[in-house]
Amino acid sequence: MKNHMESLRKHPDAAADAVDRRILQCPNIVALCIDFYTAERQSGRLYHTYMREPFRFQSLLAALGQMDIFYDEIQVPFASVKIRSFCRYRGAVQKEPNALELPEYRRKDRETMGTFDDVVQQRGTDATFLIRVYHRQHASWQGEVTWVDEQKKEYFRSALELVRLIDGALDGTKEISE
């Protein structure tokens, strides 16, 4: 351990790479692989380490909805508020599902189905984004998105800003910073 720390001190770039790698290997990293993108329709695949097979989506909204469900299930990052809905029946008591009925990544042991490297090596036909949500506060997301194809990283303060960053990247336009 001591030799490893000395090596990192002698080679600061290696230290930065080691820190970046450790940060990226958190359980809520999602690879968003866009295979088809127009203003009206988006499709692709969503990967994370708790799934054997990708989640296929037909709209960016569906992908974000699946990500929110995933974050709720692994509770990383923990949501600071419970999302309200017009469709929920107020008097309903939600029954806890049987563990055998749950998707594999939802079980208490939360066994990983793939490695971190398997997730980040996935590529979309049009674009690939690695998304890490740090916080789910104020009924939205805050985190970072890396556009893998262009090696660009941006931070977002809301899910809407994340959508705008992805749309701007795929549209070929640049986001206007404040």
Contacts in CASP RR format, 6 or more apart in sequence:
PFRMAT RR
TARGET T0000
AUTHOR 0000-0000-0000
METHOD contacts of the structure
MODEL  1
MKNHMESLRKHPDAAADAVDRRILQCPNIVALCIDFYTAERQSGRLYHTY
MREPFRFQSLLAALGQMDIFYDEIQVPFASVKIRSFCRYRGAVQKEPNAL
ELPEYRRKDRETMGTFDDVVQQRGTDATFLIRVYHRQHASWQGEVTWVDE
QKKEYFRSALELVRLIDGALDGTKEISE
7 14 0 8 1.000
8 14 0 8 1.000
8 15 0 8 1.000
8 18 0 8 1.000
9 15 0 8 1.000
24 116 0 8 1.000
24 120 0 8 1.000
24 130 0 8 1.000
24 132 0 8 1.000
25 116 0 8 1.000
26 76 0 8 1.000
26 132 0 8 1.000
27 48 0 8 1.000
27 49 0 8 1.000
27 50 0 8 1.000
27 74 0 8 1.000
27 76 0 8 1.000
27 110 0 8 1.000
28 48 0 8 1.000
28 70 0 8 1.000
28 71 0 8 1.000
28 74 0 8 1.000
28 76 0 8 1.000
28 77 0 8 1.000
28 132 0 8 1.000
28 133 0 8 1.000
29 48 0 8 1.000
29 49 0 8 1.000
29 116 0 8 1.000
29 119 0 8 1.000
29 120 0 8 1.000
29 130 0 8 1.000
29 131 0 8 1.000
29 132 0 8 1.000
30 46 0 8 1.000
30 47 0 8 1.000
30 48 0 8 1.000
30 67 0 8 1.000
30 70 0 8 1.000
30 119 0 8 1.000
30 130 0 8 1.000
30 131 0 8 1.000
30 132 0 8 1.000
31 46 0 8 1.000
31 47 0 8 1.000
31 48 0 8 1.000
31 119 0 8 1.000
31 120 0 8 1.000
31 122 0 8 1.000
31 128 0 8 1.000
31 129 0 8 1.000
31 130 0 8 1.000
31 131 0 8 1.000
32 46 0 8 1.000
32 63 0 8 1.000
32 128 0 8 1.000
32 129 0 8 1.000
32 130 0 8 1.000
32 131 0 8 1.000
32 166 0 8 1.000
33 44 0 8 1.000
33 45 0 8 1.000
33 46 0 8 1.000
33 47 0 8 1.000
33 54 0 8 1.000
33 122 0 8 1.000
33 123 0 8 1.000
33 124 0 8 1.000
33 125 0 8 1.000
33 127 0 8 1.000
33 128 0 8 1.000
34 42 0 8 1.000
34 43 0 8 1.000
34 44 0 8 1.000
34 124 0 8 1.000
34 125 0 8 1.000
34 126 0 8 1.000
34 127 0 8 1.000
34 128 0 8 1.000
34 129 0 8 1.000
34 166 0 8 1.000
34 170 0 8 1.000
35 43 0 8 1.000
35 44 0 8 1.000
35 45 0 8 1.000
35 124 0 8 1.000
35 125 0 8 1.000
35 126 0 8 1.000
36 42 0 8 1.000
36 43 0 8 1.000
36 44 0 8 1.000
36 125 0 8 1.000
36 126 0 8 1.000
37 126 0 8 1.000
37 127 0 8 1.000
37 170 0 8 1.000
39 171 0 8 1.000
41 58 0 8 1.000
41 59 0 8 1.000
42 57 0 8 1.000
42 58 0 8 1.000
42 59 0 8 1.000
42 60 0 8 1.000
42 63 0 8 1.000
43 56 0 8 1.000
43 57 0 8 1.000
43 58 0 8 1.000
43 59 0 8 1.000
44 56 0 8 1.000
44 57 0 8 1.000
44 63 0 8 1.000
44 124 0 8 1.000
45 54 0 8 1.000
45 55 0 8 1.000
45 56 0 8 1.000
45 57 0 8 1.000
45 122 0 8 1.000
45 124 0 8 1.000
46 54 0 8 1.000
46 55 0 8 1.000
46 56 0 8 1.000
46 57 0 8 1.000
46 63 0 8 1.000
46 66 0 8 1.000
46 67 0 8 1.000
47 54 0 8 1.000
47 55 0 8 1.000
47 118 0 8 1.000
47 119 0 8 1.000
47 122 0 8 1.000
48 70 0 8 1.000
48 105 0 8 1.000
48 119 0 8 1.000
49 112 0 8 1.000
49 113 0 8 1.000
49 114 0 8 1.000
49 115 0 8 1.000
49 116 0 8 1.000
49 118 0 8 1.000
49 119 0 8 1.000
50 70 0 8 1.000
50 74 0 8 1.000
50 104 0 8 1.000
50 105 0 8 1.000
50 110 0 8 1.000
50 111 0 8 1.000
50 112 0 8 1.000
50 113 0 8 1.000
51 103 0 8 1.000
51 104 0 8 1.000
51 105 0 8 1.000
51 113 0 8 1.000
52 104 0 8 1.000
52 113 0 8 1.000
52 114 0 8 1.000
54 122 0 8 1.000
55 63 0 8 1.000
55 66 0 8 1.000
57 63 0 8 1.000
57 66 0 8 1.000
60 163 0 8 1.000
60 166 0 8 1.000
60 167 0 8 1.000
64 159 0 8 1.000
64 162 0 8 1.000
64 163 0 8 1.000
67 131 0 8 1.000
67 133 0 8 1.000
68 83 0 8 1.000
70 105 0 8 1.000
71 77 0 8 1.000
71 79 0 8 1.000
71 133 0 8 1.000
71 136 0 8 1.000
72 79 0 8 1.000
73 103 0 8 1.000
73 105 0 8 1.000
73 106 0 8 1.000
74 105 0 8 1.000
74 106 0 8 1.000
74 110 0 8 1.000
77 133 0 8 1.000
77 134 0 8 1.000
77 135 0 8 1.000
77 136 0 8 1.000
78 136 0 8 1.000
79 136 0 8 1.000
80 135 0 8 1.000
80 136 0 8 1.000
80 137 0 8 1.000
80 138 0 8 1.000
81 137 0 8 1.000
81 138 0 8 1.000
81 139 0 8 1.000
83 139 0 8 1.000
99 107 0 8 1.000
99 108 0 8 1.000
104 111 0 8 1.000
104 113 0 8 1.000
105 113 0 8 1.000
120 130 0 8 1.000
120 148 0 8 1.000
122 128 0 8 1.000
123 148 0 8 1.000
126 170 0 8 1.000
127 147 0 8 1.000
127 148 0 8 1.000
127 149 0 8 1.000
127 166 0 8 1.000
127 169 0 8 1.000
127 170 0 8 1.000
128 147 0 8 1.000
128 148 0 8 1.000
128 149 0 8 1.000
129 145 0 8 1.000
129 146 0 8 1.000
129 147 0 8 1.000
129 148 0 8 1.000
129 166 0 8 1.000
129 169 0 8 1.000
130 145 0 8 1.000
130 146 0 8 1.000
130 148 0 8 1.000
131 143 0 8 1.000
131 144 0 8 1.000
131 145 0 8 1.000
131 146 0 8 1.000
131 162 0 8 1.000
132 143 0 8 1.000
132 144 0 8 1.000
132 145 0 8 1.000
133 141 0 8 1.000
133 142 0 8 1.000
133 143 0 8 1.000
134 142 0 8 1.000
134 143 0 8 1.000
134 144 0 8 1.000
135 141 0 8 1.000
135 142 0 8 1.000
135 143 0 8 1.000
136 142 0 8 1.000
138 158 0 8 1.000
140 157 0 8 1.000
140 158 0 8 1.000
140 159 0 8 1.000
140 160 0 8 1.000
141 156 0 8 1.000
141 158 0 8 1.000
141 159 0 8 1.000
141 162 0 8 1.000
142 155 0 8 1.000
142 156 0 8 1.000
142 157 0 8 1.000
142 158 0 8 1.000
143 155 0 8 1.000
143 156 0 8 1.000
143 162 0 8 1.000
144 153 0 8 1.000
144 154 0 8 1.000
144 155 0 8 1.000
144 156 0 8 1.000
145 153 0 8 1.000
145 154 0 8 1.000
145 155 0 8 1.000
145 156 0 8 1.000
145 162 0 8 1.000
145 165 0 8 1.000
145 166 0 8 1.000
146 152 0 8 1.000
146 153 0 8 1.000
147 153 0 8 1.000
147 154 0 8 1.000
147 169 0 8 1.000
150 169 0 8 1.000
152 169 0 8 1.000
154 165 0 8 1.000
154 175 0 8 1.000
156 162 0 8 1.000
156 165 0 8 1.000
164 175 0 8 1.000
165 175 0 8 1.000
168 174 0 8 1.000
168 175 0 8 1.000
END
